[in-house]
């Protein structure tokens, strides 16, 4: 119990540091290390409390995030390639699609129009929507995990952080959600350190011993 509490708290702090906006390039490694420590802690608590959903739901959230990033990456590649090809056809009217012939052609920017830029903007919008939807899905599963941990540990701050995490995911569309997610991670770290490793046992009243029977 004590080791999982410490691992979870330190992991959440590292994740909080790694998510600092405009941080150094290596902060991503710090965030990854923190995430792994949090996962180890959740796995331990899942077995301590016999509630495997504490771990599985968080894993499902991570998987949803990875899938969202992968799909967004595919959309970016397809969108860039398609947009770039159409753009080159307009800049080089005589281009036959052979990339090796571009160096011998003279560009003509007078053919450029909004139709050449619009597909690129649509691609960016699609990437943003994919990331937004999968961020909400990931936050939904993370919230289920933290709510279960809150119920088992009696630390209500886990539920508060879970709700703030979901709200932040929804509000990422207006960017302020990123700040809420960052704060939620800090609350998770505090919640881990509030877990009691030796829960107080309820006091039970002792019934007085029966009095001896009165002789007749």
C-alpha contacts under 8 A as a table, 3 or more apart, distances in Angstrom:
res1	aa1	res2	aa2	distance
1	X	4	X	5.32
1	X	5	X	6.12
1	X	44	X	7.85
1	X	45	X	7.36
1	X	48	X	7.61
1	X	197	X	5.69
2	X	5	X	5.10
2	X	6	X	6.25
2	X	197	X	5.78
3	X	6	X	5.13
3	X	7	X	6.04
3	X	41	X	7.98
4	X	7	X	5.04
4	X	8	X	5.95
4	X	40	X	7.45
4	X	41	X	4.51
4	X	42	X	7.54
4	X	44	X	6.12
4	X	45	X	6.90
5	X	8	X	5.29
5	X	9	X	6.19
5	X	41	X	6.78
5	X	192	X	5.54
5	X	193	X	6.19
5	X	195	X	6.75
5	X	197	X	7.98
6	X	9	X	5.18
6	X	10	X	6.05
6	X	192	X	7.39
6	X	193	X	6.91
7	X	10	X	5.31
7	X	11	X	5.80
7	X	37	X	5.65
7	X	38	X	6.56
7	X	40	X	7.41
7	X	41	X	5.73
8	X	11	X	5.05
8	X	12	X	6.05
8	X	37	X	6.08
8	X	38	X	4.58
8	X	39	X	7.77
8	X	40	X	7.61
8	X	41	X	5.02
8	X	42	X	7.34
8	X	189	X	6.95
8	X	192	X	5.94
9	X	12	X	5.26
9	X	13	X	6.27
9	X	38	X	7.62
9	X	188	X	7.52
9	X	189	X	4.49
9	X	190	X	6.79
9	X	191	X	7.70
9	X	192	X	5.01
9	X	193	X	5.81
10	X	13	X	5.07
10	X	14	X	6.22
10	X	34	X	7.14
10	X	37	X	7.52
10	X	189	X	7.05
11	X	14	X	5.14
11	X	15	X	6.13
11	X	33	X	7.11
11	X	34	X	3.80
11	X	35	X	6.08
11	X	36	X	7.22
11	X	37	X	4.74
11	X	38	X	5.08
11	X	189	X	7.62
12	X	15	X	4.90
12	X	16	X	6.03
12	X	34	X	5.82
12	X	35	X	7.05
12	X	37	X	7.87
12	X	38	X	6.32
12	X	185	X	6.21
12	X	186	X	6.82
12	X	188	X	6.47
12	X	189	X	4.80
13	X	16	X	4.92
13	X	17	X	6.23
13	X	34	X	7.09
13	X	185	X	7.66
13	X	186	X	6.59
13	X	189	X	5.79
14	X	17	X	5.05
14	X	18	X	5.99
14	X	30	X	5.87
14	X	31	X	5.78
14	X	33	X	7.17
14	X	34	X	4.67
14	X	35	X	7.93
15	X	18	X	4.96
15	X	19	X	6.18
15	X	30	X	6.66
15	X	31	X	4.19
15	X	32	X	7.10
15	X	33	X	7.56
15	X	34	X	4.69
15	X	35	X	6.12
15	X	185	X	7.23
16	X	19	X	5.32
16	X	20	X	6.72
16	X	31	X	7.21
16	X	182	X	6.37
16	X	185	X	5.80
16	X	186	X	6.01
17	X	20	X	5.43
17	X	27	X	7.15
17	X	30	X	7.30
17	X	31	X	6.96
18	X	23	X	7.54
18	X	27	X	4.43
18	X	28	X	5.58
18	X	29	X	7.35
18	X	30	X	5.18
18	X	31	X	4.14
18	X	32	X	7.85
19	X	23	X	7.66
19	X	27	X	7.19
19	X	28	X	7.48
19	X	31	X	6.51
19	X	182	X	6.82
20	X	23	X	5.49
20	X	27	X	7.86
20	X	182	X	7.75
23	X	27	X	6.29
24	X	27	X	5.55
25	X	28	X	6.48
26	X	29	X	5.39
26	X	30	X	6.76
27	X	30	X	4.90
27	X	31	X	6.17
28	X	31	X	5.06
28	X	32	X	6.23
29	X	32	X	5.07
29	X	33	X	6.18
30	X	33	X	5.14
30	X	34	X	6.16
31	X	34	X	5.03
31	X	35	X	6.13
32	X	35	X	5.05
32	X	36	X	6.29
33	X	36	X	5.21
33	X	37	X	6.39
34	X	37	X	5.15
34	X	38	X	6.26
35	X	38	X	5.10
35	X	39	X	6.22
36	X	39	X	5.05
36	X	40	X	6.27
37	X	40	X	5.07
37	X	41	X	6.24
38	X	41	X	5.06
38	X	42	X	6.12
39	X	42	X	5.08
39	X	43	X	6.08
39	X	55	X	7.16
39	X	58	X	7.81
39	X	59	X	7.96
40	X	43	X	5.11
40	X	44	X	6.28
41	X	44	X	5.07
41	X	45	X	6.24
42	X	45	X	5.07
42	X	46	X	5.95
42	X	54	X	6.28
42	X	55	X	5.31
43	X	46	X	5.08
43	X	47	X	6.53
43	X	52	X	7.74
43	X	54	X	7.40
43	X	55	X	5.20
44	X	47	X	5.39
44	X	48	X	6.21
45	X	48	X	4.85
45	X	49	X	5.97
45	X	51	X	7.96
45	X	54	X	7.47
45	X	149	X	7.79
46	X	49	X	5.51
46	X	50	X	5.67
46	X	51	X	4.85
46	X	52	X	4.79
46	X	53	X	7.04
46	X	54	X	5.38
46	X	55	X	5.93
47	X	50	X	4.81
47	X	51	X	6.50
47	X	52	X	6.61
48	X	51	X	7.87
49	X	152	X	6.80
51	X	54	X	6.04
51	X	148	X	7.86
52	X	55	X	5.63
52	X	56	X	6.17
53	X	56	X	4.84
53	X	57	X	5.47
53	X	145	X	6.33
53	X	148	X	7.34
54	X	57	X	6.03
54	X	58	X	6.76
54	X	144	X	7.62
54	X	145	X	4.41
54	X	146	X	6.86
54	X	148	X	5.87
54	X	149	X	6.09
55	X	58	X	5.41
55	X	59	X	6.29
55	X	145	X	6.65
56	X	59	X	5.02
56	X	60	X	6.14
56	X	145	X	7.60
57	X	60	X	5.00
57	X	61	X	6.28
57	X	141	X	5.09
57	X	142	X	6.17
57	X	144	X	6.38
57	X	145	X	5.19
58	X	61	X	5.02
58	X	62	X	6.40
58	X	141	X	5.90
58	X	142	X	4.80
58	X	144	X	7.81
58	X	145	X	5.57
59	X	62	X	5.08
59	X	63	X	6.19
60	X	63	X	5.04
60	X	64	X	6.14
60	X	138	X	7.22
60	X	141	X	6.35
61	X	64	X	5.08
61	X	65	X	6.32
61	X	137	X	6.81
61	X	138	X	3.83
61	X	139	X	6.44
61	X	140	X	7.27
61	X	141	X	4.91
61	X	142	X	5.62
62	X	65	X	5.05
62	X	66	X	6.27
62	X	138	X	6.25
63	X	66	X	5.07
63	X	67	X	6.11
63	X	138	X	7.71
64	X	67	X	5.14
64	X	68	X	6.11
64	X	134	X	6.02
64	X	135	X	7.66
64	X	137	X	6.57
64	X	138	X	5.35
65	X	68	X	5.10
65	X	69	X	6.26
65	X	134	X	5.88
65	X	135	X	6.13
65	X	137	X	7.89
65	X	138	X	5.70
66	X	69	X	5.17
66	X	70	X	6.16
67	X	70	X	5.06
67	X	71	X	6.14
67	X	134	X	7.75
68	X	71	X	5.23
68	X	72	X	6.06
68	X	130	X	6.30
68	X	131	X	5.62
68	X	133	X	7.98
68	X	134	X	5.20
68	X	135	X	7.55
69	X	72	X	5.05
69	X	73	X	6.05
69	X	131	X	6.55
70	X	73	X	5.05
70	X	74	X	6.31
71	X	74	X	5.11
71	X	75	X	6.22
71	X	130	X	7.37
72	X	75	X	5.05
72	X	76	X	6.13
72	X	127	X	5.03
72	X	128	X	7.82
72	X	130	X	6.15
72	X	131	X	6.54
73	X	76	X	5.04
73	X	77	X	6.27
73	X	127	X	7.86
74	X	77	X	5.18
74	X	78	X	6.16
75	X	78	X	5.21
75	X	79	X	5.78
75	X	123	X	7.04
75	X	126	X	7.63
75	X	127	X	6.37
76	X	79	X	5.11
76	X	80	X	5.87
76	X	123	X	6.84
76	X	124	X	7.39
76	X	127	X	6.78
77	X	80	X	5.26
77	X	81	X	6.08
78	X	81	X	5.28
78	X	82	X	6.04
79	X	82	X	5.22
79	X	83	X	5.87
79	X	119	X	7.54
79	X	120	X	6.50
79	X	123	X	5.45
80	X	83	X	5.14
80	X	84	X	5.74
80	X	120	X	6.89
80	X	123	X	7.90
81	X	84	X	5.16
81	X	85	X	6.07
82	X	85	X	5.24
82	X	86	X	6.31
83	X	86	X	5.24
83	X	87	X	5.97
83	X	116	X	7.09
83	X	117	X	7.53
83	X	119	X	6.17
83	X	120	X	5.71
84	X	87	X	4.93
84	X	88	X	6.11
85	X	88	X	5.19
85	X	89	X	6.28
86	X	89	X	5.09
86	X	90	X	6.49
86	X	116	X	6.53
87	X	90	X	5.32
87	X	91	X	6.27
87	X	112	X	7.89
87	X	116	X	5.58
87	X	117	X	7.79
88	X	91	X	4.98
88	X	92	X	5.66
88	X	95	X	7.82
89	X	92	X	5.22
89	X	93	X	5.53
89	X	94	X	7.66
89	X	95	X	6.23
89	X	97	X	7.93
90	X	93	X	5.50
90	X	108	X	7.72
90	X	109	X	7.76
90	X	111	X	5.72
90	X	112	X	6.12
90	X	116	X	7.69
91	X	107	X	5.26
91	X	108	X	5.02
91	X	109	X	5.44
91	X	110	X	7.90
91	X	111	X	6.40
91	X	112	X	6.69
92	X	95	X	5.43
92	X	102	X	7.94
92	X	105	X	6.78
92	X	106	X	6.74
92	X	107	X	5.12
92	X	108	X	6.10
93	X	108	X	7.46
94	X	105	X	7.69
95	X	98	X	7.20
95	X	101	X	7.42
95	X	102	X	7.11
95	X	105	X	7.53
98	X	101	X	5.66
98	X	102	X	7.37
99	X	102	X	5.63
100	X	103	X	6.88
101	X	104	X	5.70
101	X	105	X	6.92
102	X	105	X	5.36
108	X	111	X	6.37
109	X	112	X	5.53
112	X	116	X	6.73
113	X	116	X	5.70
113	X	117	X	7.36
114	X	117	X	5.26
114	X	118	X	5.97
115	X	118	X	5.25
115	X	119	X	7.12
116	X	119	X	6.66
116	X	120	X	7.75
117	X	120	X	5.41
117	X	121	X	6.55
118	X	121	X	5.11
118	X	122	X	6.19
119	X	122	X	4.97
119	X	123	X	6.11
120	X	123	X	5.06
120	X	124	X	6.37
121	X	124	X	5.11
121	X	125	X	6.27
122	X	125	X	5.07
122	X	126	X	6.20
123	X	126	X	5.09
123	X	127	X	6.24
124	X	127	X	5.12
124	X	128	X	6.24
125	X	128	X	5.08
125	X	129	X	6.22
126	X	129	X	5.11
126	X	130	X	6.18
127	X	130	X	5.19
127	X	131	X	6.25
128	X	131	X	5.24
128	X	132	X	6.05
129	X	132	X	4.99
129	X	133	X	6.09
130	X	133	X	5.34
130	X	134	X	6.25
131	X	134	X	5.36
131	X	135	X	5.94
132	X	135	X	5.10
132	X	136	X	6.40
132	X	169	X	7.45
132	X	170	X	7.55
132	X	172	X	6.99
132	X	173	X	6.86
133	X	136	X	5.29
133	X	137	X	6.41
134	X	137	X	4.89
134	X	138	X	6.03
135	X	138	X	5.10
135	X	139	X	6.13
135	X	169	X	5.89
135	X	170	X	7.98
136	X	139	X	5.05
136	X	140	X	6.09
136	X	166	X	6.65
136	X	169	X	5.16
136	X	170	X	5.97
137	X	140	X	5.05
137	X	141	X	6.55
138	X	141	X	5.43
138	X	142	X	6.22
139	X	142	X	4.93
139	X	143	X	5.96
139	X	162	X	7.95
139	X	165	X	6.26
139	X	166	X	5.16
139	X	169	X	6.42
140	X	143	X	5.15
140	X	144	X	6.48
140	X	166	X	6.22
141	X	144	X	5.11
141	X	145	X	6.38
142	X	145	X	5.09
142	X	146	X	6.22
142	X	162	X	7.04
143	X	146	X	5.11
143	X	147	X	5.94
143	X	159	X	7.49
143	X	162	X	4.51
143	X	163	X	6.68
143	X	165	X	7.29
143	X	166	X	6.90
144	X	147	X	5.15
144	X	148	X	6.23
144	X	162	X	7.81
145	X	148	X	5.29
145	X	149	X	6.34
146	X	149	X	4.95
146	X	150	X	6.01
146	X	158	X	5.58
146	X	159	X	6.18
146	X	162	X	5.95
147	X	150	X	4.95
147	X	151	X	6.22
147	X	158	X	6.46
147	X	159	X	5.05
147	X	162	X	6.85
148	X	151	X	5.15
148	X	152	X	6.32
149	X	152	X	5.18
149	X	153	X	5.99
149	X	158	X	7.13
150	X	153	X	5.31
150	X	154	X	5.45
150	X	155	X	5.10
150	X	156	X	5.59
150	X	157	X	7.34
150	X	158	X	5.24
150	X	159	X	5.96
151	X	154	X	5.42
151	X	155	X	7.33
151	X	156	X	7.70
153	X	195	X	6.35
153	X	196	X	7.58
154	X	195	X	7.86
155	X	158	X	6.16
155	X	159	X	7.98
155	X	191	X	6.57
155	X	194	X	6.92
155	X	195	X	6.51
156	X	159	X	5.41
156	X	160	X	6.57
156	X	191	X	7.98
157	X	160	X	4.90
157	X	161	X	6.07
157	X	187	X	6.89
157	X	188	X	7.30
157	X	190	X	8.00
157	X	191	X	5.52
158	X	161	X	5.16
158	X	162	X	6.07
158	X	187	X	7.42
158	X	188	X	5.98
158	X	191	X	5.82
159	X	162	X	4.91
159	X	163	X	6.21
160	X	163	X	5.29
160	X	164	X	6.24
161	X	164	X	5.04
161	X	165	X	5.97
161	X	184	X	4.73
161	X	185	X	7.17
161	X	187	X	5.67
161	X	188	X	6.02
162	X	165	X	5.01
162	X	166	X	6.37
162	X	184	X	7.12
163	X	166	X	5.21
163	X	167	X	6.21
164	X	167	X	5.08
164	X	168	X	5.93
164	X	180	X	6.39
164	X	181	X	6.85
164	X	184	X	5.77
165	X	168	X	5.07
165	X	169	X	6.20
165	X	180	X	6.69
165	X	181	X	5.02
165	X	184	X	5.50
165	X	185	X	7.83
166	X	169	X	5.05
166	X	170	X	6.35
166	X	181	X	7.98
167	X	170	X	5.15
167	X	171	X	6.16
167	X	177	X	7.06
167	X	180	X	7.55
168	X	171	X	5.02
168	X	172	X	6.09
168	X	176	X	7.35
168	X	177	X	3.79
168	X	178	X	6.13
168	X	179	X	7.34
168	X	180	X	4.84
168	X	181	X	5.12
169	X	172	X	5.32
169	X	177	X	5.81
169	X	178	X	7.32
169	X	181	X	6.94
170	X	173	X	6.80
170	X	177	X	6.83
171	X	174	X	5.63
171	X	175	X	6.56
171	X	176	X	6.29
171	X	177	X	4.30
171	X	178	X	7.74
172	X	175	X	4.50
172	X	176	X	6.10
172	X	177	X	4.13
172	X	178	X	5.74
173	X	177	X	7.34
174	X	177	X	6.84
175	X	178	X	5.73
175	X	179	X	7.70
176	X	179	X	5.45
176	X	180	X	6.74
177	X	180	X	4.98
177	X	181	X	6.18
178	X	181	X	5.11
178	X	182	X	6.21
179	X	182	X	5.03
179	X	183	X	6.28
180	X	183	X	5.08
180	X	184	X	6.07
181	X	184	X	4.93
181	X	185	X	6.33
182	X	185	X	5.32
182	X	186	X	6.68
183	X	186	X	5.12
183	X	187	X	6.37
184	X	187	X	5.03
184	X	188	X	6.26
185	X	188	X	5.02
185	X	189	X	6.46
186	X	189	X	5.15
186	X	190	X	6.47
187	X	190	X	5.06
187	X	191	X	6.05
188	X	191	X	4.95
188	X	192	X	6.24
189	X	192	X	5.28
189	X	193	X	6.68
190	X	193	X	5.33
190	X	194	X	6.44
191	X	194	X	5.05
191	X	195	X	6.74
192	X	195	X	5.61
196	X	199	X	5.60
